[in-house]
Amino acid sequence: MARYLLLSLVTLLLTGCGSMNPINWLASDEPSDPPAELTELQNQIAIRQLWNSSLGSGTDQKRIKLVPSLDLGRLYIAARKGEVAALDADTGKKIWELDTELEISGGPGVGEGLVLIGTSDAELVALDAESGAERWRARVSSEILSVPKVAAGVAVVHTVDGKLFGFDALDGTQLWIYDRSVPVLTLHGSSSPVISGDLVICGFASGKLVGVDLASGGVRWETNLSVPSGRSELERLVDIDGDPLAVGNAIFVTSYQGDMAAVARENGQVYWRKKLSSFVGPGADWRALYVADAEGQVWSIQPNSGAALWKNDKLLNRWLSPPVVLGDYVVVGDFEGYVHWLSTSDGRLVGRVRVGDDPISSAPVVYNDRLYIYSDGGTLAAMTLLDNTPAGSSGSGN
């Protein structure tokens, strides 16, 4: 395994309903293989940082899922120790900031006037998007390590014990629950649900991708993306930790030690599979899919067949973020705070900038030709590409 593994041991409780709950976390602080050293790179594109802002201590060195979320020209960010903020996406100016005094572990998810955050204390909390005032909170079954989502009056969240909850977005009343057991050994993390029309799509630690009805929670389809194999529990890990990507009538999804696949949105039929192990979900543009695998290789994938268009292996074991696309470039962050820019046409590294010393584990956000990077240390940086400007004006990539 080229990247660190974060593992959860789970046990069947002998009391209550017998649900599966995590009892211990095992983590290695260093990758099992050394990260690729970065060589001198003169930027071939002009990258300019427009502004940066900070919020608390970010993840506080915890392996949790905090992401920047965009809605109606505002960026929303959260920090482990309870801070939540709304910023103007153009200027970076904070519109509001508050300290919830919660141990935030997932989010924020934004929509329908709400900012949703999940906690390590098994609570889903809804804040008002305009002011930050608390609207409601709801109890769930375990820690939330995913980004909650909301649409059509329903807030949805995935918990680490393998449950998917639906709540009324107005008052937090529980509407439904999808409940499946989790394997004995899983990665420390959860796939975030994706809402596509009236369907909620979510990946689980068992390697199963599920589509449920948004209003009722009724199961529309279940698809085994990857089937566990091997003698040990470690070999049998097939977690879907990356977020599924919905594009038109297809869902693209990756799993660890399993497959990348294209699945029909309506019925879960698998269009194609490709052997590719990844901790993170794919990005896409009109040309191709882009994915960072578990070894740190960045791939361009043909969306109709799963065939590889190109592969870049210059960032091995650098713990890459999910990729996004800005213009003609694929962008990924790494564990040392570098942001790497690759050509979408052939995968060449064409630019590099550094946001800071902290890892970048969450997916960057693209909006109005701008790129927003949120580091694990709590720094939010806005970048753009300059046209007709000598690349040297943005400096080298060191």
N, C-alpha and C positions, 0 to 999 in steps of 0.2 A: 504494500500500500504506500503510495507516494505522498499522501497527505495525512495529517494527523487524523485520528479517529476520536470522536466523542461518543462514548458508549453509555447506555442506560441499562442497568439490570432491573428487571421487573419481576414481581412475584405475585402469585395468586393469594389474595387475602382469605383468611379462614372465617371472617365474620362479614356481616352485611351481605351485599349482593354479590360479593366475590369479584369485584372489578379489578382490573390490572392497574397497579400504581407503581411509579418509580421509587426505588429505595436507595439507590446509590448511583453516583456518577463517577466514571473513570475517565481521566483525560490526560493526554500527553502534551507537554508544553512545547515540544519541538517536533518538527516533521521527521518522519522516519528516514527520509532521503534529503540530502542538503539541497537548498533552493538554488536555482540557476543564478550565477552572478551576472549582473547587468553590465554590459559593455558600453563604451562611449557611444552616444547616439546624438548626432546633430539633427535637431528637429527639421523635418521636411515640410511641416505645416506650421502656421503661426497660431499658437494657442495663447489666449490671454485670460488671466484670472480677473474677473470683474469685481468680486467682493467675497468676503468670507465672514462667517458669524460662528458663534460657539454656544453650546448649551451644556452646562454641568460637566460631568466627566464621561459623557457618552455611555458606552456599555459598562463602564467601570471594570474593564477587563473580564467581564463575564461573557460567556458564549450564548448570547441571546439574539433576538431578531428585531432590531430597531432600524427602521428605514425612513427615508424622506418620502412624504406623500404630498401630491399636488392636487389642488382643487380650486377652480375659479381664480387662478392667478395667485394663489397663496401656497406656500410650502409649510408643511407641518412636520415637526420633529419632536422626538421624545428622548429622554435620558434615563438611565437605570435608576437613579435615586429619586425619581418622581417628577423631574422637570418636563414640562411640555410647552412648546412655543409655536406661534404662527408668524410667518415672515412674508413680506412682500417679495414675490419671485423676481421682480425687476430690480429692486434696490437692495434687498437683503435686510431692510429695516424691520425690526420686530414690531408686530402689531399688538400682540399680547404674549405674556409669559407667566406661568404660574408653577408653583410647587405643589404637587398633589400629595406628597409624602407617601407615595406608593412605591413598591418595588416593581417597576415596569419591566416586562420581559418580552413583550411583543407589540408591534405597531409603530406609529399610529396608522389606522385605516380611516379614510375620510370619505364622506358622501352624505347627501340628504341633510346637510346642516349639522352633522355630527363628526366628532373626532373620537375614534374608538381606540382604547389601549387595553392590553391584557397584562395581567400581573402574575408574579410567582406565587401569590397567595390565592390563586384560582378565582380571580374576579375579572369580569369584563366591565369596563367603565366607559360611559359615554359622556363626552364634554360637548358644550355648545361651540360650534366652529367660529362663531362671530366673537364670542367673549371668553371662552375657556371655562365658563361656569359648568359645574357638574349637572347633567340632566338625569342620569340614572346609573345604577350599577347592578350587576347580576352575578350570581354565584355559578361557577362551573365546577367540573369534577377534578381538575388538576391544573398545573401550571400551563400558561399559554406561551408557546414559543413560535407563534405564527402571527401574521398580520390579519386582524379582523377585517371583514368586508361588509358593505351595506348596499342594498338596492331594493327598490319596490317595497319599502317599508319593513324589510327584514335584515337584521344584523346577524352575520354568520361568523363563527369562530371555531378553530380546530385546536383541541387540547392534546397534551403529550401522551395521554393514556388512550389515544385512538378514538376520541369522540368528536362529533361534529354537531354544534348546537345552532339553532335558529332562535332569535329573539325578536320581539316586536320593537321596531326602532323608535316608537313613541315613548314607551314606558319601561322597556326591558323585560316584559313578561316572556317567559319561555314558551315558544310555539312548538318546537319539535326537537328531537335528538336522533342522530344516527350513531349507532354504537357497534363497534367491532373490536375484538381483542387484538392486542399487539404481541409481537414475538417476544421471546425471552430476552433477546439482546437487540438493541436498536441504536441508531445514531442519535446524538443529543440535538434534536431539532424537530421541526414539523413543517410540512408543506402548507403554505397558505391557501385557503380556498379561493377559487376564481368564480365570479358570477358572470354568466353569459346568457343573456335573455332571462328566461324563467328557470334556468338550470344552475346548480352549484356543482362545480367540479373540484375534487380534492384528491390528493395522493396520500397514501398511508404507509406506515412502516412495514407492512406485510408485502409491499410491492403491488398493491391493488390501487387502481384508479377508479373513482366512483363518481357517478352523476346522480344527484338527488334533486327533487323538485324544490324550488326556492320557497314556495308558499307553505308546503305541507311536510317537507322532509322525506317524502316517499321516494323509494329507490327507483330510478329510471333504468339504470344499468350499472354493472360492476365488471371491470376488466382486469385480469391479472397481467400487469405490465411485465413483471419478471417473476419467475418461479424459483424459490430458494433451492440451492443445491450445495453439496459438500457435507463433510462429516461433522465439522464443528459449527457452533452457533455463529462464530465470527465469519466463517466462510459462507454462511447462509444469509448474511445481511443483504437485503435487497430494498432498503428504504427508499421511498420517494420523499426527499427532503426539499428539492427544488420546487419552485412554484410552476404549475402548468401554465402554458401559453395558449390562449384561445385566439385563433386567426380564422375568421369566417366560419366555415363548417367543420374545421379541424382543431383538434387539441394536440399540442406537442408537449411531450413530457420526458423527463430523464429519471433514472434511478441509479443508486449506488450498487456496484457489482452486478448490474443488470443491463437493461436495454434503454436506448432512446427509441421513442415510438411516436407515430402519428395515429391518432384515434378519432373516429367519427364523433362529432358532438352529439348527434341525435341518439345513437344507439350503442356507442362504445366499441364499435367494430374497429379492429386494428388494421390500418391501411398498410403500414410497414413497420419493421423493427430493425434496429441497428445495434450491434454490441458496442456499447459505450457507457462507461461508468462516470457518473457525475454527482456532485453534491448540490449543484445549483441548476436552476432552470434556464432555458434557452432565451435568447433574444432573436429579433427578426427585422428584416426590412422587406421590400417588394422583391428582392433578389433571392434571398436565402435565409436559412436559420443559422444562428451562431451560438456555440456552446463551449464552455470551458470544462474540460474533463477533470477527473479526480487527480490526474498527474500534472495538471497545469498546461496541457496542450489546448490551444484554441482551434476550433474546427468551424468550417463553413459547410453546411449541409444542404443538399438539394431537397426542398420541402415536399416534392411530389414522389420521391423515391427513397430518400434517406442516403443517397450516394454522397460521398465526400467530395467537395469541390476543391478545398485546400486545407492544410493543417500547418499551424505554427507551433514549433516545439522550443522556442527560445525563452519561455517563461515557466519551465518545469518547476514544480513544487513551490511556487510562489503564492499559493493559497488564493487563487483568483476569485474576484467577485463575479456575480452574474454579468454577462455582457449586455451592452446596449449599443444602439447605432445612432450616430450623429452624422448626417450627410453621407459621405463616402467612407466612413471610418467606424470600425468596431472599437468600443472602449471597454477596458476592464481595469479594476483596481487591484492592488496586491497587498501583502501583509506588511510591507514597509512603507505604505503610504504613497506609492507611486501609481500614477494613472497612465496606462499604456494605450496608444492609439495604433490600430492596425488597418491597413487598406482592405476594404471589403472585396476588392477584385482579386487579390492574390495572397492576403495575409501578412504582407511585409509590415514590420514595425516602422512607423513613419514619425512617431512623436512620443515624448514622455515628459511628464511634469510631476512634481511631488507636492502633495497637499500638506504633508506633515510626516511625523514619525509613526503615527498610529495606523493599524491595519484598516483597509477598506473592505468590508465584508458584505455590505448591502449593495443592491443594484443601484447604479446611478440613475438619475431621472433626466429625461430630455424634454424640453419645452421651449417653443419659440426660438429654435436654433441655439439654445443654451443647454449646457450640461451641468447638473447639480450633483455634487459628490458629498456624501455624509460619512465621515470617518468614525471608527470605533471610539476615538477620543472625544467626540462631540463637536468636531469642526464641520461646518457646512460651507462648501465653496462653490461659487458659480463661475463657469468658464464658457468661452465662446471661441470660434475660429474666425480669424481675420482674413478678409479677401484682399488680394493685391497688396499684401504686406510681406516683405522678406521674412522667411522663416526664422532667420537669425535674431529677429527682434524679440522673439519669445524666449530666447536663451536655449542652452543645450539641455539634455535630459538628465543631467547629473544633479 
